[in-house]
């Protein structure tokens, strides 16, 4: 069976400071102190499912941007890569520990292969400790 939660829902008239005893239709149709039952899991499940689905969708979109930035080999590719490195901790928090280990770390380590831009490699070494802090000792 479904679990139900009982809650007293006050009428809008009980919130009215001018006439607290009035229960007219213009002030609200619910009677004061009337109890209504609602399944406890209905709102919570809908919100969590929607949140999880939207977060997964957002992570997918951001991961495509990160891949686009990290795999760009054009002459102007260094500034966006350096921008990713500057917000590396925030990016890892967004993807979570597992996402940082499986997605962010491999993408960021490709910056070591860039022989043309020493500043990008230096930026990697400067910001890598924030990634290591998030993913922990076991992964590093």
C-alpha positions in Angstrom: 0.0 0.0 0.0 0.9 3.6 -0.3 2.2 5.5 2.6 0.2 8.6 3.4 1.0 11.7 5.4 -1.7 13.7 7.1 -1.2 17.4 7.4 -3.5 20.2 8.7 -3.9 22.8 6.0 -4.9 26.2 7.4 -7.4 28.2 5.4 -6.4 31.5 4.0 -8.7 33.2 6.5 -6.5 32.0 9.4 -3.7 33.9 7.8 -5.8 37.1 7.5 -4.8 39.5 10.3 -7.9 41.7 9.9 -10.6 39.0 10.4 -9.1 35.8 11.8 -12.4 34.1 12.4 -13.9 34.7 9.0 -14.2 31.7 6.7 -15.9 33.2 3.7 -15.4 32.0 0.1 -13.6 35.2 -0.8 -10.9 34.4 1.8 -10.6 30.7 1.0 -12.6 27.6 0.5 -10.7 25.4 3.0 -12.1 25.1 6.5 -9.9 25.9 9.4 -8.1 22.8 10.7 -9.5 20.4 8.1 -7.1 17.5 7.5 -6.1 16.4 4.0 -4.1 13.2 3.2 -1.6 12.9 0.4 0.8 10.1 -0.5 4.2 11.0 1.1 6.2 9.8 -1.9 4.3 11.6 -4.7 5.9 15.0 -4.6 9.3 13.8 -3.4 9.7 11.2 -6.2 8.6 13.6 -8.9 11.0 16.3 -7.8 13.9 13.9 -7.4 13.3 12.2 -10.7 13.0 15.6 -12.5 16.1 16.9 -10.7 18.2 13.8 -11.5 17.1 13.8 -15.1 17.8 17.5 -15.5 21.2 17.3 -13.8 22.2 14.4 -16.1 21.1 16.4 -19.1 23.1 19.4 -17.9 26.2 17.3 -17.2 25.9 15.9 -20.7 25.8 19.3 -22.3 28.7 20.6 -20.2 30.7 17.5 -21.0 30.3 18.1 -24.7 31.6 21.7 -24.2 34.6 20.4 -22.2 35.4 17.9 -24.9 35.1 20.5 -27.5 37.5 22.8 -25.6 40.0 20.2 -24.6 40.3 18.6 -28.1 40.6 21.9 -30.0 44.0 22.1 -31.7 43.6 25.5 -33.2 45.9 28.5 -32.7 43.4 30.1 -30.3 42.8 27.0 -28.1 45.0 27.9 -25.1 42.9 30.7 -23.5 39.7 28.5 -23.2 41.8 25.6 -21.8 43.4 27.9 -19.3 39.9 29.1 -18.3 38.9 25.5 -17.7 42.0 25.0 -15.5 41.2 28.2 -13.5 37.8 26.8 -12.6 38.9 23.2 -12.3 37.7 22.7 -8.7 34.3 24.1 -9.6 34.1 21.9 -12.7 35.0 18.8 -10.6 32.4 19.7 -8.0 29.8 19.9 -10.7 30.6 16.4 -12.1 31.2 14.9 -8.7 34.0 12.6 -7.7 33.2 9.8 -10.1 32.8 12.3 -13.0 36.1 14.0 -12.1 37.9 10.6 -12.1 36.4 9.2 -15.2 35.9 12.3 -17.3 37.8 15.4 -16.2 41.1 13.8 -15.3 41.7 12.1 -18.7 40.6 15.3 -20.6 42.8 17.6 -18.5 45.9 15.3 -18.7 45.9 15.7 -22.5 47.2 19.2 -21.8 50.6 17.6 -21.1 50.8 16.6 -24.7 50.7 20.3 -25.9 54.4 20.9 -26.7 53.8 24.4 -28.2 52.3 26.1 -25.1 54.4 25.9 -22.0 51.9 28.2 -20.2 49.1 25.6 -20.6 51.3 22.9 -19.1 52.3 25.2 -16.3 48.6 26.0 -15.7 47.9 22.3 -15.4 50.5 21.9 -12.8 49.3 24.9 -10.9 45.6 23.8 -10.8 46.1 20.0 -10.6 46.1 20.0 -6.8 42.5 21.1 -6.7 41.6 18.1 -8.8 43.6 15.8 -6.6 41.9 17.1 -3.5 38.5 16.3 -4.9 39.2 12.8 -6.3 41.2 11.8 -3.2 44.3 9.8 -2.4 43.1 6.4 -3.8 42.7 7.8 -7.3 45.9 9.8 -7.3 
